[in-house]
Amino acid sequence: MKMGAKILLMTDFSEVAGYATFFAKQIAGKVKGTVEVMHILNTPVDWVKLDREKEKFYPQTLQEISSANVKLHDLVGEFENLGILASSSLVYSYGSEPIFDHVIKAKPDLVVMGSEGRGSKKPFYMGSYAQKMLRNVKIPILIVKDEPIRPEIKKIAFLSTLEKNQKPVLQQVKSFADLMGAQVNLIFINTPYNFYETSESDRRFEEMTDGDSNIFTFLTNAENPENGMMYYAEHYHPDILVLAKSEKTGITKFFTPSLTENLVRAHDFPILSICLE
């Protein structure tokens, strides 16, 4: 994250989207960034190509458009009242059009969006939009599912395999945390299939952190990364959990979009997904 970053807040105006808005406000305020508030509206026809005189045949859609524009205007006002420069965009979605294309075209530095909590029977936010985003967008994505546990972001945890290619992500996390005034926790989960003896994990922690005493390290033993992460979250309560997703084989297979999706489905802590270069 950098100063002056552009944040794209995707919203459906639901309660959980409101939680995502909290994080967008927190981050934009700290980094002195700008915010684009985007709402995606499903339409029965290709609304962009529809002749203007034919719009009257779809009164419900016209009402939904009007309502969405009012809500977008109000959200933009909330950011502007905090001194944050904001704008809005209403995207019409018809058929199987790739939603993530709109996100890529917006060129944000960070996407913030909501997702239903683990107790909900509803699908991912806006259907499967969050899943599609995780699978197809390399931009950092923060997925929020529940009410924030603190009035400010104060603890950011990075779940890592302690491989060298994840060190740049830790540096990004540290820079982000410094801007937010937050603590960084670096977590490694020892599993039967990815096990390090104490001497090896200590060495890798040292190499990852370069001896930075402001980065707190945690090692958890668990059957799998998901169980280990759940143990950490329940005991240390991070405001944001960071994962570095990768399509590579080997140890990093644990951090593919699939694991991120599983964590988002099963658990309620906010997850920031960063793609490894």
C-alpha positions in Angstrom: 0.0 0.0 0.0 1.3 3.5 -0.8 0.3 7.0 0.1 -2.3 8.4 -2.2 -3.5 4.9 -3.2 -6.8 4.4 -5.1 -9.3 2.1 -3.3 -12.2 0.5 -5.1 -15.0 -0.2 -2.7 -17.5 -2.7 -4.2 -20.9 -2.5 -2.5 -24.4 -4.0 -2.6 -25.6 -1.6 0.2 -26.0 -4.6 2.6 -25.0 -4.7 6.2 -21.8 -6.7 5.4 -21.0 -4.1 2.7 -21.2 -1.5 5.5 -18.5 -3.4 7.3 -16.4 -3.3 4.2 -17.0 0.5 4.0 -15.6 0.9 7.5 -12.3 -0.7 6.3 -12.2 1.5 3.1 -12.7 4.6 5.3 -9.9 3.5 7.7 -7.4 2.7 5.0 -8.2 5.7 2.7 -8.0 8.1 5.6 -4.6 6.8 6.8 -3.0 6.7 3.3 -4.7 9.9 2.1 -6.0 7.9 -0.8 -9.0 8.2 -3.1 -12.1 6.0 -3.2 -14.3 4.8 -6.0 -17.5 3.2 -4.8 -18.8 0.7 -7.3 -22.2 -1.0 -7.4 -22.9 -3.8 -9.9 -26.6 -4.0 -11.0 -27.9 -7.0 -12.8 -30.2 -6.1 -15.6 -32.7 -8.2 -17.6 -31.3 -6.9 -20.9 -28.0 -5.3 -22.1 -28.8 -1.9 -20.6 -25.9 -0.1 -22.1 -27.0 -1.0 -25.6 -30.7 -0.6 -25.0 -32.4 2.2 -26.9 -33.4 5.0 -24.5 -37.1 4.9 -25.6 -37.3 1.2 -24.6 -36.1 1.7 -21.0 -39.8 2.5 -20.0 -40.6 -1.2 -20.6 -38.4 -2.1 -17.6 -39.9 0.0 -14.8 -38.4 -2.2 -12.0 -34.9 -1.8 -13.5 -35.4 2.0 -13.7 -36.4 2.0 -10.1 -33.4 0.0 -9.1 -31.1 2.3 -11.0 -32.6 5.4 -9.3 -32.3 3.8 -5.9 -28.7 2.7 -6.5 -27.7 6.2 -7.6 -29.1 7.7 -4.5 -27.3 5.2 -2.2 -24.0 5.7 -4.2 -24.4 9.5 -3.7 -24.9 9.1 0.0 -21.8 6.8 0.3 -19.7 9.2 -1.6 -20.9 11.9 0.8 -19.8 9.8 3.8 -16.2 9.7 2.5 -16.2 13.4 1.6 -17.3 14.3 5.1 -14.2 12.6 6.3 -12.0 14.6 3.9 -11.6 11.7 1.5 -11.9 12.3 -2.2 -14.5 9.9 -3.5 -16.5 9.1 -6.7 -19.0 6.5 -7.7 -19.7 4.1 -10.6 -22.8 2.1 -11.4 -22.0 -0.9 -13.6 -24.7 -2.8 -15.5 -24.2 -6.5 -15.7 -26.0 -8.7 -18.2 -25.5 -12.4 -18.9 -22.1 -13.9 -18.3 -20.1 -10.7 -18.7 -16.9 -11.0 -16.6 -17.4 -8.7 -13.6 -13.8 -8.6 -12.8 -13.1 -6.8 -16.1 -14.8 -3.7 -14.6 -12.5 -3.9 -11.6 -9.3 -4.2 -13.7 -10.4 -1.2 -15.8 -10.8 0.9 -12.7 -7.0 0.4 -12.0 -7.3 0.4 -8.2 -4.4 -0.3 -5.8 -6.7 -2.1 -3.5 -10.2 -3.7 -3.8 -12.4 -3.8 -0.7 -15.6 -5.9 -0.8 -18.0 -7.8 1.5 -18.9 -11.4 1.7 -21.6 -13.3 3.7 -20.6 -14.6 7.1 -20.0 -18.3 7.7 -23.4 -18.8 9.3 -25.2 -17.5 6.3 -26.9 -19.8 3.7 -26.5 -17.0 1.1 -23.7 -17.3 -1.5 -20.7 -15.1 -1.8 -21.3 -11.3 -2.1 -23.2 -10.6 -5.3 -23.4 -14.3 -6.2 -19.9 -15.6 -6.9 -18.3 -12.2 -7.6 -15.8 -12.6 -4.7 -14.7 -16.0 -6.0 -14.3 -14.7 -9.5 -12.2 -11.8 -8.1 -9.9 -14.1 -6.2 -9.4 -16.3 -9.2 -8.9 -13.7 -11.9 -7.6 -10.4 -10.4 -4.0 -9.8 -9.3 -4.9 -6.6 -7.5 -4.8 -6.9 -3.7 -8.3 -7.7 -2.5 -9.7 -7.3 1.1 -12.7 -9.4 1.8 -14.8 -8.4 4.8 -17.4 -10.6 6.4 -18.2 -9.3 9.9 -18.3 -6.2 12.1 -14.8 -5.0 12.9 -13.5 -6.0 16.3 -11.7 -2.7 17.0 -12.5 1.0 16.1 -9.2 1.1 14.3 -7.0 -1.3 12.4 -4.2 -2.2 14.9 -3.1 -5.7 14.1 -2.3 -7.2 10.7 -1.3 -10.8 10.5 0.6 -12.4 7.5 0.2 -16.2 7.1 3.3 -17.3 5.3 5.2 -20.4 4.2 8.4 -18.5 5.1 9.7 -19.0 1.5 12.0 -16.4 0.0 9.5 -15.4 -2.6 7.1 -14.2 0.1 9.5 -11.8 1.6 8.4 -8.9 -0.7 4.9 -9.5 0.4 6.0 -9.2 4.1 7.6 -5.9 3.1 4.4 -4.7 1.6 2.5 -5.7 4.7 5.0 -3.9 7.0 4.7 -0.7 4.9 0.9 -1.0 5.0 1.0 -1.6 8.8 3.3 1.4 9.3 0.9 3.7 7.5 -2.0 2.3 9.5 -0.1 2.5 12.8 -0.6 -1.3 13.2 1.4 -4.2 14.6 2.6 -6.9 12.2 2.4 -10.6 13.1 4.2 -13.1 10.9 2.6 -16.6 11.2 3.9 -20.0 10.1 1.8 -23.1 10.5 3.8 -26.3 11.0 1.9 -29.2 9.3 2.8 -32.8 8.8 3.2 -32.1 5.1 5.2 -28.9 5.5 7.1 -29.4 8.8 10.2 -27.5 10.0 12.2 -28.3 13.1 12.6 -25.4 15.5 16.1 -24.5 14.3 14.9 -24.3 10.7 11.8 -22.3 11.5 13.9 -19.9 13.6 16.3 -19.4 10.7 13.5 -18.8 8.2 11.8 -16.3 10.5 15.1 -14.4 10.9 15.6 -14.3 7.1 12.1 -13.1 6.5 12.1 -10.4 9.1 15.8 -9.3 8.8 15.8 -9.2 12.6 13.1 -6.5 12.7 11.9 -6.7 16.3 8.7 -4.8 15.4 7.5 -7.9 13.5 6.1 -10.5 15.9 6.5 -14.1 14.9 4.2 -17.0 15.7 4.6 -20.7 15.0 1.5 -23.0 15.3 1.4 -26.7 15.0 -1.7 -28.0 13.2 -3.0 -30.7 10.9 -3.5 -28.2 8.1 -3.1 -24.5 7.4 -6.8 -23.7 7.9 -6.9 -25.3 11.4 -3.7 -23.4 12.4 -5.1 -20.1 11.1 -8.3 -20.6 13.0 -6.4 -21.2 16.2 -4.3 -18.1 15.8 -7.3 -15.9 14.9 -9.3 -17.1 17.9 -6.4 -16.4 20.3 -4.9 -13.3 18.9 -7.7 -11.5 17.0 -6.1 -9.9 14.0 -8.0 -7.0 12.3 -6.8 -8.2 8.9 -5.3 -11.6 7.8 -3.0 -11.4 4.8 -2.3 -14.3 2.4 0.0 -14.4 -0.5 -1.7 -16.4 -3.2 0.2 -18.2 -5.8 -0.5 -20.5 -8.8 2.9 -22.2 -8.4 3.3 -25.8 -7.4 5.1 -27.1 -4.3 4.7 -25.7 -0.8 3.1 -22.6 -2.2 0.1 -24.7 -3.3 -1.3 -24.1 0.2 -1.7 -20.4 -0.7 -3.5 -20.7 -4.0 -6.8 -18.9 -4.4 -8.5 -22.1 -3.4 -7.2 -21.9 0.2 -8.1 -18.2 0.3 -11.6 -19.0 -0.9 -12.0 -21.8 1.7 -10.9 -19.4 4.5 -13.3 -16.7 3.3 -16.2 -19.2 3.2 -15.5 -20.8 6.5 -14.3 -18.0 8.8 -15.3 -14.4 9.6 -12.0 -12.6 9.9 -11.1 -10.0 7.2 -8.8 -11.5 4.6 -6.4 -9.5 2.3 -5.2 -11.5 -0.7 -2.0 -10.4 -2.3 -0.7 -12.1 -5.5 2.9 -13.2 -5.5 4.8 -11.7 -8.4 
